[in-house]
Amino acid sequence: MIDERLRDDLRALTDALRPVPDPFERVQLRVRRDRWRRIAGAMAGTLAALMLLALVPLLRPSGGAPPARPSGPDIERLREWQQRLLASPARGALAKDKAFTDALIAATYAEGEKLQPFPPRGGTARVLFADDVGSLRVAAISYEINGQDPSLMWYVADRGASPEHLGRAFDPNTEVTAQGGSVYDPFIRLALNTRSDKPENLLYFGLAPDGCTVATAPLPAASAWTDAPTGSYVVRAAADHHPEWWRVTCGKTVRYRGPMPDEPRLGAGPPSAAELATATARTRGTVPPNLSGLVNDSLASTLTLRSSVVSGPPQVLWADLVAEGNGLPHSPTVILAAPAVGGGWFGEVHSMVTDKAGKTDLAQSQFFTESDPFDPVSILVIPVGRENDNVLVITPPGVAAVVTGAGPVPVDVMDIPLGTIIGPITSDTPLVRGVDRNGKVVATGKLLRSDNGQANQVNAWAEP
Amino acid sequence: LTGQDGFREFVEARYTQLLGIAYLLAGSSHEAEDVLQSALARAMRRWNRIDDPVAYVRRVMINVQISFWRRHRGRELLTPVRPDGPVADGSEDVLRRQALFKALRTLPPKTRAVLVLRYWADLSEADVAAELGCSVGTVKSRASRGLARLREHLEPPTEPSRTLTQPVPRRI
């Protein structure tokens, strides 16, 4: 039976796939970008050395013309911090060995001339970091050419490698698995992974401008801060890695506070029966049986609620069909929530929305609330929609209608189990009141704010 | 179809078809684009030495997915629902196909590849065996096991939607 309809269903699954534009041009670009890695990889093979080189353009993307420089006071402040970072003394035990760093820079130039015109002569090369970390030797070098925004390259080799080997050997499988911040973020945060299936080769870096202090705090609370013994930078090898938040203080101002670069904690897959029971223990209302698949998928796939911005696993806050109005089909919807590091709760809405053309798509939105959303007597007013231009209201039992704003415009929810979409509710009318059948206000709620996990984090490099 | 013009022609003619296979193998449109682009980049470098470019690109994509799966075993990201695609029919079909899509992702990559080549690309068992470099018997057994796994995962048809009987609230 399944094999009979499998062919049709597989075709239906792929019918509407539309390629990203310019597929041929994108292949050409990929081949050009791969060239450096392929040639260098071949060179590494002939050297018969187990040296690894991570070629990671960080501060400026590689390939193509340099991006246009943004401008404005915020960018100028970020650029000042970036210059402070680049002007900082090199960090790491090997960075103080001038003979080593000079030889390393010379090796990267020599290798660049053989293989590809990078790094080009005539610019300024600065070693920002060089040290042995775990089983590896790592260096970061910035190259600034003709006043363009600098490029940062990470070189990774076996522990104890000579500068000549470190500067020329190459492993095409080395990659950055996580990277924080923007191209102008003065706190470089990244995780390097050689993809060699050796977890000991995972490295985590945080590099702040000299004079700033980096502190770390372990999850789940991320409240017990300890200054990093290395001062203005922090390095974690796989052996001493555990999820934590990092904080950068410059003077008396906290310029950054947030999760270390790390991958979301995936891999749980669909929840077991026990996990599902735990995740639904406080669910408001009853999950319809035909939404169990979406509940499982939502729990398995959520990224934010399994990342280092939450201090506990995602739980099912609510699940049901949501009325879209305008004659559109009701949307199967699941709302998850998890406690946020630093306090409050993050929530995530997963909704299967069907448009007028009959196309169904997964719509997701995220929110933050300071109070416990599982409180059964609270009203939740959750921003949803592509532009967060509607709200989903979840009401406690006994609420017959909700009233928004100064002018009471009741929305009939008497026959709806729990949820409905109303809107828009603007910031001028943030308060929602739930009234019983006699018109008495029995619960109130405020419009929750959209947030994709940034609440409780600090990124204040652009501030004076 | 030789030279760069021939390769461009091939890409333009076959891209959507190959993207479909990549999508079923990889499980998301973003990852499918990446897998296909990677395979085409490899094909471009060997273009004048490839006899059957469609089969070549398919093989590369399958190998890439198998090696990716090995590297990321245990932390494969499950896509909750088909991220894009038309739904011109009823919701039960949608739910069934979503269940199928999800079930497909739970299969070992070689088994998934057998089912995709056999039922999506319409290759014979012998052609699938040739493409995957295994015996016809292996193809048969993998297809059989794969279909059995799909049967285990696929839920019975969902109950009639409550949306038909639910009142629709007024919007304000």
Interface residues (C-beta under 8 A of the other chain):
Chain A: I2 D3 L6 R7 D9 L10 R11 A12 L13 T14 D15 A16 L17 R18 P19 V20 P23 F24 R26 V27 Q28 R30 V31 D34 R195 D197 E263 L266 G267 G269 P270 P288 P289 N290 G293 L294 D297 S298 A300 S301 L321 A323 G325 N326 P329 H330 H350 M352 T354 A357 G358 K359 T360 D361 L362 T404 V409 V411 D412 V413 D415 I416 T420 I421 I422 G423
Chain B: F7 R8 V11 E12 Y15 T16 L19 G20 Y23 L24 S29 A32 E33 Q37 S38 L40 A41 M44 R45 R70 R71 G74 R75 E76 L77 L78 T79 P80 V81 R82 P83 D84 G85 P86 V87 A88 D89 S91 D93 V94 L95 R96 R97 Q98 A99 L100 F101 K102 L115 V116 Y119 W120 D122 L147 L150 R151 L154 E155 T158 E159 S161 R162 T163 Q166 P167 V168 P169 R170 R171 I172
